[in-house]
Amino acid sequence: MRLKLKLTPGQRLHAMLDARELVIGAIRARLRAEHPDLSVPELNLKVFEEIERVKRFPQPPRFLR
């Protein structure tokens, strides 16, 4: 957390986008392994469905994040 405080707002945004890219890539790789026959648009739809599915989980209390 201390490292984040030393970053400029632009650097924090860049770090957040990098983390998002990593997570989306991991989801995409898992779905590609599970569904190797899907086209790219179909795989993209599966990625969006997975993100929406995860959003329905209850969020942990703020102090645990």
Number of C-alpha atoms within 10 A of each C-alpha: 5 6 7 11 9 10 12 10 11 9 12 15 12 12 14 12 12 12 12 12 12 12 12 16 13 12 16 18 15 13 17 17 9 10 13 11 10 13 11 10 9 11 18 14 12 18 20 13 12 15 13 11 10 10 10 8 8 7 10 8 7 6 5 6 6
